[in-house]
Amino acid sequence: MRGRVVAGARRGAGHASAPARYSAIGCEFYARAFKHALALACALALATPAMARPVKLLVLGDSLAAGFGLALQDAFPARLEADLKARGLDVKVVNGGVSGDTSAGGLARLDWVLADAPEAAIVELGGNDGLRAIEPAVTFANLDAILTRLKARGVRVLLAGMHAPPNLGRIYTDAFHDVFHRLAAKHDVALYPFFLEGVAAEPRLNQPDGIHPNAAGVQVIVDRIGPHVVRLLAERR
């Protein structure tokens, strides 16, 4: 027994044992395989373009954007996204609407909604300013600050105008209407003059309150504003 052990030791002297040889060969094989796999991965990374991602379009607004009284899929942002996708555009519309929001409220939460890093935005604010008879100069200042910060971020903007209630008098309604035109000219942004065009004062297109559009009314808004949004996205590119 002792002789066999000694003899075995002598036979192995100066030579790697079989398991050791196999281990070394295996390590070398896997090392070469890893190098080839790494080289292939690098080549593919250089040859293959980055995966396209949807364009983020922010809708910064009030209850008209939030979808007051509607199912989520019937709110303006959801309907607009569906319309844009039907046109072949890969767009993610971010609902930045808060019911009851004024232009001051939109300005106060602007940093929060910009955390989504939108590349384009529809600014739909001011309706509640008009309903509360807020001084048009205040509305102008708030929207001016919003547009300034969006442009500083490189966000392309479509400004949606609103009308003030006629019972506030001609002087107020004219001044309020003028706010949106002055802002569009100052910031050189596209203006959609009246967000509720074709829907306001149409009972069949509004909810019982006569202010907020129903699902059919939202679709009318989307159909009308859609081409303007398409142009906005084309300008972004």
PEHU-V716180 format. One record per residue. N is the residue number from 1. RES is the residue in one small letter. NEAR is the number of other ideal C-beta (glycine too) atoms within 10 Angstrom. Layout:
N,RES,NEAR
N,RES,NEAR
This chain:
1,m,5
2,r,6
3,g,7
4,r,8
5,v,9
6,v,10
7,a,10
8,g,10
9,a,9
10,r,9
11,r,9
12,g,12
13,a,7
14,g,6
15,h,9
16,a,11
17,s,9
18,a,9
19,p,8
20,a,11
21,r,11
22,y,11
23,s,12
24,a,11
25,i,10
26,g,10
27,c,10
28,e,10
29,f,10
30,y,10
31,a,10
32,r,10
33,a,10
34,f,10
35,k,10
36,h,10
37,a,10
38,l,10
39,a,10
40,l,10
41,a,10
42,c,10
43,a,10
44,l,9
45,a,9
46,l,7
47,a,7
48,t,8
49,p,5
50,a,6
51,m,5
52,a,7
53,r,8
54,p,14
55,v,17
56,k,16
57,l,26
58,l,26
59,v,26
60,l,28
61,g,26
62,d,24
63,s,20
64,l,28
65,a,28
66,a,22
67,g,23
68,f,17
69,g,18
70,l,20
71,a,9
72,l,10
73,q,11
74,d,17
75,a,24
76,f,27
77,p,24
78,a,18
79,r,21
80,l,23
81,e,22
82,a,14
83,d,19
84,l,22
85,k,14
86,a,9
87,r,13
88,g,6
89,l,16
90,d,10
91,v,19
92,k,17
93,v,27
94,v,17
95,n,20
96,g,26
97,g,23
98,v,18
99,s,15
100,g,11
101,d,25
102,t,22
103,s,25
104,a,17
105,g,16
106,g,26
107,l,19
108,a,12
109,r,13
110,l,17
111,d,9
112,w,9
113,v,18
114,l,17
115,a,7
116,d,11
117,a,10
118,p,23
119,e,18
120,a,22
121,a,27
122,i,27
123,v,27
124,e,28
125,l,29
126,g,30
127,g,24
128,n,21
129,d,26
130,g,21
131,l,16
132,r,8
133,a,14
134,i,18
135,e,12
136,p,22
137,a,10
138,v,14
139,t,25
140,f,21
141,a,15
142,n,22
143,l,24
144,d,17
145,a,15
146,i,22
147,l,21
148,t,11
149,r,14
150,l,23
151,k,14
152,a,8
153,r,12
154,g,9
155,v,21
156,r,20
157,v,24
158,l,23
159,l,25
160,a,28
161,g,23
162,m,24
163,h,18
164,a,23
165,p,13
166,p,9
167,n,8
168,l,14
169,g,12
170,r,8
171,i,9
172,y,17
173,t,17
174,d,11
175,a,17
176,f,24
177,h,17
178,d,13
179,v,25
180,f,24
181,h,13
182,r,13
183,l,22
184,a,19
185,a,10
186,k,12
187,h,18
188,d,9
189,v,19
190,a,17
191,l,17
192,y,21
193,p,14
194,f,16
195,f,26
196,l,24
197,e,15
198,g,13
199,v,22
200,a,16
201,a,8
202,e,14
203,p,9
204,r,8
205,l,19
206,n,19
207,q,15
208,p,9
209,d,8
210,g,10
211,i,15
212,h,20
213,p,26
214,n,18
215,a,16
216,a,13
217,g,23
218,v,23
219,q,18
220,v,17
221,i,23
222,v,19
223,d,12
224,r,16
225,i,21
226,g,16
227,p,10
228,h,14
229,v,24
230,v,15
231,r,13
232,l,20
233,l,18
234,a,10
235,e,13
236,r,13
237,r,8
